[in-house]
Amino acid sequence: MENYHSTPNIDLSEIYYSSETVEFEELMKVVLKCLNNSKNLTADILQEITHYRKFEHSSRVIFISQCYGISQDPATGNYIMIMHYFEGGNLRQYLTNYNSRLSFGDKLGLLYTMANGLFYIHFNGLIHRDFHPGNILNRYSEELSFECIRPNKTTQYIGCYVTDLGLCKPLNEANDDESIYGVLPYVAPEICSKGLRPNLDITNIPQLLKELIVKCWDDDHLARPKASDLLELFRKWYSDQDEEFCRQYKQIEDAERPITSVSENLNELNIEDNSVAANIT
């Protein structure tokens, strides 16, 4: 694998980033996900690949990472999944590097596309079971720009694409499995609900969004919103179709604006005072 460099092990796999494009129907960049210790093709490996093939990307916009096929490393015998390349990295990396550049509308776009991927996973009768920022990839999305009715020069149009379906299972099988999977702060609320949630009282976001977050933390999974509900709600918020949400957001903007104005006025006064002092001297 001379033309690739790898990242550290993630779960039981290793990711190789191509230094050149690979030609399928058109030129594109891909990554190779090498499945460690996979010389023998097991049911688990086949299951992950089968899950990716459930999603038909040609006829609709689905924010789930694409798997184009499998191969095998001749040096190690390990199997390799050929995956779509995402220039934005994962969501954790992206927010660490670019959070200060994102508008609130951009972040709603991230939520909207994330909910899209989750909806189609559930629509196909699957449960992800390892849903966290490290398994959400980011890139520019032309489709996202069509939903935005209030674009500006700072709008990023970055979409979230769900990936890593290795722990995905059909709903009936997931319910039978009593093992605990995932990253601790992101496991289901009924498993881990105490001490790992952020304090929303100090978070300056619309009240409707705070209420939604609290609902998503409910210990009773039947009381939590469905992925289809989240998708529709985030679509309305992102495209300014919810008047109450827009009103709450505008109140926050208006409350923050005077702080900047007062600061600018004080700076102007200091400049004027210094000019007067200079003239007296």
C-alpha positions as CSV (number, residue, x, y, z in Angstrom):
1,M,0.0,0.0,0.0
2,E,2.7,2.4,-1.1
3,N,0.5,5.3,-2.0
4,Y,-1.4,5.5,1.3
5,H,-0.7,6.7,4.8
6,S,-2.6,5.5,7.8
7,T,-4.2,6.9,10.9
8,P,-3.9,5.2,14.4
9,N,-6.2,2.3,15.0
10,I,-9.9,3.2,15.4
11,D,-11.8,0.3,17.1
12,L,-10.6,-2.8,15.1
13,S,-9.8,-1.0,11.9
14,E,-7.2,1.3,10.4
15,I,-7.9,4.1,7.9
16,Y,-5.6,4.7,4.9
17,Y,-5.9,8.0,3.1
18,S,-5.2,7.9,-0.6
19,S,-2.6,10.3,-2.1
20,E,-4.2,10.0,-5.5
21,T,-7.7,9.7,-6.9
22,V,-9.2,6.3,-7.7
23,E,-11.3,6.0,-10.8
24,F,-14.8,4.5,-10.6
25,E,-17.5,6.0,-12.7
26,E,-15.8,9.3,-12.2
27,L,-12.6,10.5,-10.5
28,M,-12.9,10.8,-6.7
29,K,-10.8,10.5,-3.6
30,V,-11.4,7.5,-1.4
31,V,-10.1,6.1,1.9
32,L,-9.3,2.5,2.6
33,K,-10.6,1.1,5.9
34,C,-8.4,-1.8,6.7
35,L,-10.2,-4.3,9.0
36,N,-7.5,-5.6,11.3
37,N,-7.3,-9.4,12.0
38,S,-9.8,-10.1,9.2
39,K,-8.0,-12.7,7.2
40,N,-11.0,-14.9,7.6
41,L,-14.1,-13.2,6.2
42,T,-16.5,-13.3,9.2
43,A,-20.3,-12.7,9.4
44,D,-19.6,-9.4,11.3
45,I,-17.5,-8.0,8.4
46,L,-20.1,-9.1,5.8
47,Q,-22.8,-7.5,8.0
48,E,-21.2,-4.1,8.0
49,I,-20.7,-4.1,4.2
50,T,-24.3,-5.3,3.7
51,H,-25.6,-2.5,5.9
52,Y,-23.9,0.1,3.7
53,R,-25.4,-1.4,0.6
54,K,-28.9,-0.9,2.0
55,F,-28.8,2.9,1.2
56,E,-29.6,3.9,-2.3
57,H,-27.7,7.2,-2.9
58,S,-28.5,7.6,-6.6
59,S,-32.1,8.5,-6.2
60,R,-32.2,10.6,-3.0
61,V,-30.0,12.6,-0.7
62,I,-28.9,10.4,2.1
63,F,-26.3,11.7,4.6
64,I,-24.6,8.4,5.2
65,S,-21.0,7.6,4.1
66,Q,-20.8,5.4,1.0
67,C,-18.9,2.1,0.8
68,Y,-17.9,1.4,-2.8
69,G,-16.7,-2.2,-2.3
70,I,-14.1,-4.4,-0.6
71,S,-10.7,-5.6,-1.4
72,Q,-7.9,-7.5,0.3
73,D,-4.4,-6.4,1.3
74,P,-2.0,-8.9,-0.4
75,A,0.6,-8.2,2.3
76,T,-1.4,-9.0,5.4
77,G,-4.5,-10.8,4.0
78,N,-6.8,-8.3,5.9
79,Y,-9.9,-7.2,4.2
80,I,-10.3,-3.5,3.1
81,M,-13.4,-1.4,2.7
82,I,-13.3,1.3,0.0
83,M,-15.0,4.3,1.5
84,H,-15.8,7.9,0.4
85,Y,-13.3,10.5,1.4
86,F,-14.5,13.4,3.5
87,E,-12.2,16.5,3.5
88,G,-13.7,17.9,6.7
89,G,-12.7,15.0,8.9
90,N,-15.0,13.9,11.7
91,L,-17.3,16.2,13.6
92,R,-15.2,16.3,16.7
93,Q,-12.2,17.5,14.6
94,Y,-14.2,19.9,12.6
95,L,-15.8,21.7,15.5
96,T,-12.4,21.9,17.2
97,N,-10.8,23.5,14.2
98,Y,-13.7,25.7,12.8
99,N,-16.3,26.2,15.6
100,S,-15.5,30.0,15.8
101,R,-16.2,30.3,12.0
102,L,-19.6,28.6,12.1
103,S,-22.8,30.7,12.4
104,F,-25.8,29.3,14.4
105,G,-27.4,28.6,11.0
106,D,-24.4,26.5,10.0
107,K,-24.8,24.4,13.2
108,L,-28.4,23.9,12.5
109,G,-27.4,22.6,9.1
110,L,-25.1,20.1,10.8
111,L,-28.0,18.9,13.0
112,Y,-30.3,18.7,10.0
113,T,-28.0,16.5,7.9
114,M,-27.1,14.4,10.9
115,A,-30.8,13.7,11.6
116,N,-31.2,12.7,7.9
117,G,-28.6,10.0,8.2
118,L,-30.0,8.7,11.5
119,F,-33.5,8.7,10.0
120,Y,-32.5,6.5,7.0
121,I,-30.7,4.1,9.3
122,H,-33.9,3.7,11.4
123,F,-36.0,3.6,8.2
124,N,-34.1,0.6,7.2
125,G,-34.8,-1.2,10.5
126,L,-31.3,-0.7,11.9
127,I,-29.9,0.8,15.2
128,H,-26.5,2.4,14.9
129,R,-25.4,1.7,18.5
130,D,-22.2,3.8,18.2
131,F,-23.5,7.3,17.4
132,H,-20.9,10.0,18.4
133,P,-18.9,12.8,16.8
134,G,-16.0,10.5,15.9
135,N,-18.4,8.5,13.6
136,I,-19.9,11.6,11.9
137,L,-17.9,12.9,8.9
138,N,-18.1,16.3,7.2
139,R,-17.8,17.9,3.8
140,Y,-19.3,20.6,1.6
141,S,-22.9,19.7,0.7
142,E,-24.4,21.3,-2.4
143,E,-27.8,19.8,-1.4
144,L,-27.7,21.6,1.9
145,S,-27.5,25.0,0.1
146,F,-30.9,24.4,-1.5
147,E,-32.6,24.3,1.9
148,C,-31.0,27.5,3.1
149,I,-33.2,30.5,2.5
150,R,-31.0,33.0,4.3
151,P,-27.5,32.5,2.9
152,N,-24.7,34.9,3.5
153,K,-21.0,35.1,2.7
154,T,-20.1,33.2,5.8
155,T,-22.5,30.2,5.3
156,Q,-20.4,27.0,5.1
157,Y,-22.9,24.5,3.8
158,I,-21.1,21.7,5.6
159,G,-23.1,18.5,5.9
160,C,-22.7,15.6,8.4
161,Y,-22.5,12.1,7.1
162,V,-23.0,9.1,9.4
163,T,-20.4,6.4,9.2
164,D,-19.0,3.3,10.9
165,L,-21.9,0.8,10.7
166,G,-19.8,-2.0,12.3
167,L,-22.0,-2.2,15.4
168,C,-25.3,-1.6,13.6
169,K,-27.9,-4.3,14.1
170,P,-31.6,-4.8,13.3
171,L,-33.9,-3.6,16.0
172,N,-34.9,-7.0,17.2
173,E,-31.3,-8.2,17.5
174,A,-30.1,-5.0,19.2
175,N,-32.8,-5.4,21.9
176,D,-31.7,-9.0,22.6
177,D,-28.0,-7.9,23.1
178,E,-27.4,-6.8,26.7
179,S,-23.8,-5.7,26.1
180,I,-22.9,-2.0,26.4
181,Y,-21.2,-0.4,23.4
182,G,-20.1,3.0,22.4
183,V,-18.3,6.1,23.9
184,L,-19.4,6.7,27.5
185,P,-20.8,10.3,27.2
186,Y,-22.9,9.2,24.2
187,V,-24.4,5.9,25.2
188,A,-28.2,5.7,25.6
189,P,-29.6,7.8,28.5
190,E,-31.3,4.7,30.1
191,I,-27.8,3.2,30.5
192,C,-25.8,6.3,31.5
193,S,-27.9,9.3,32.5
194,K,-26.1,10.9,35.5
195,G,-23.2,13.3,35.6
196,L,-22.2,13.4,31.9
197,R,-24.6,16.0,30.5
198,P,-23.7,19.7,29.8
199,N,-25.3,22.4,31.9
200,L,-27.9,24.0,29.6
201,D,-28.6,26.9,32.0
202,I,-25.4,28.5,30.9
203,T,-25.9,27.8,27.2
204,N,-27.2,30.7,25.1
205,I,-29.5,28.9,22.6
206,P,-33.2,29.1,21.9
207,Q,-35.5,27.6,24.6
208,L,-37.1,25.3,22.0
209,L,-33.7,23.8,21.4
210,K,-33.0,23.4,25.1
211,E,-36.3,21.6,25.5
212,L,-35.6,19.3,22.7
213,I,-32.2,18.3,24.1
214,V,-33.8,17.5,27.5
215,K,-36.3,15.3,25.7
216,C,-33.5,13.4,23.9
217,W,-31.9,12.7,27.4
218,D,-35.1,11.0,28.7
219,D,-34.4,7.7,30.3
220,D,-37.5,6.3,28.7
221,H,-36.7,5.7,25.0
222,L,-40.4,5.8,24.1
223,A,-40.5,9.4,25.4
224,R,-37.6,10.5,23.3
225,P,-38.3,12.1,19.8
226,K,-38.1,9.8,16.8
227,A,-35.4,10.4,14.1
228,S,-38.2,11.4,11.7
229,D,-39.4,14.1,14.2
230,L,-35.8,15.4,14.6
231,L,-35.4,15.5,10.8
232,E,-38.5,17.6,10.2
233,L,-37.9,19.9,13.2
234,F,-34.3,20.7,12.2
235,R,-35.4,21.2,8.5
236,K,-37.9,23.8,9.7
237,W,-35.4,25.5,11.9
238,Y,-32.7,25.6,9.3
239,S,-35.0,27.0,6.6
240,D,-36.7,29.5,8.9
241,Q,-40.1,27.9,8.8
242,D,-40.7,27.9,12.5
243,E,-41.8,31.4,13.6
244,E,-41.4,30.8,17.3
245,F,-37.9,29.4,16.9
246,C,-37.0,32.4,14.7
247,R,-38.4,34.8,17.4
248,Q,-36.3,33.1,20.2
249,Y,-33.2,33.2,18.1
250,K,-33.7,36.8,17.2
251,Q,-34.1,37.7,20.9
252,I,-30.7,36.1,21.6
253,E,-29.1,38.0,18.7
254,D,-30.6,41.3,19.9
255,A,-29.5,40.7,23.4
256,E,-25.9,40.1,22.4
257,R,-25.8,43.0,19.9
258,P,-25.9,45.9,22.5
259,I,-22.8,44.6,24.2
260,T,-20.8,45.1,21.0
261,S,-22.4,48.5,20.5
262,V,-21.5,49.7,24.0
263,S,-18.0,48.5,23.6
264,E,-17.6,50.4,20.3
265,N,-19.1,53.6,21.8
266,L,-16.7,53.4,24.7
267,N,-13.8,53.1,22.3
268,E,-15.0,56.1,20.4
269,L,-15.3,58.2,23.6
270,N,-11.7,57.2,24.5
271,I,-10.5,58.4,21.1
272,E,-12.4,61.7,21.5
273,D,-11.1,62.2,25.1
274,N,-7.5,61.6,24.0
275,S,-7.9,64.1,21.1
276,V,-9.2,66.7,23.5
277,A,-6.3,66.0,26.0
278,A,-3.8,66.4,23.2
279,N,-5.3,69.7,22.1
280,I,-5.2,71.1,25.7
281,T,-1.6,70.0,26.1
